[in-house]
């Protein structure tokens, strides 16, 4: 597995480099784009820590809900193919309880079935970073990154290609930093 380095603070002041990496394929993720990887992501996120997604295509046929702090690092050529039902986000963090510490870095998020967004960050969550992500194909009236009532949201160096012009939606967030 490739060595990946992250530098920013994360879970309750820990540096992400303090946690061991776990390859998503250890949880049964199929990197060929043939099989649904929702169960693998759910299992990996239940364990928490730092999850690495190596190059390949990872199909998501349904929404995956997560409620634990997580560092998700995707190789630049790792592609999450969202092909679930319309009006279903790909990853939902903190849907039922706020999460303190979410970091999503790199990779490509490609919608093939009119999903409203790649990430939805739940109310009350804090210390959220989304960096170096490429989103394309999200064409509904929602956003690739949707966050509401988040404290400490950092969105950096992301690329959005979509027929829907506003690829981010931040409602009632505090301490937001958005840089391209």
Secondary structure, 3 states (H helix, E strand, C coil): CCCCCCCCECHHHCEHHHCCEEEHHHHCCCCEEEEECHHHHHHHHHHCEEEEECCEEEEECCCEEECCCEEEEECCCEEEEECCCCCCCCEEECCCCCCEEEEEECCEEEECCCCCCCEEECCCCEEEEEECCEEECCCCCCCCEEEECCEEEEEECCEEECCCCCCEEEECCEEEEEEC
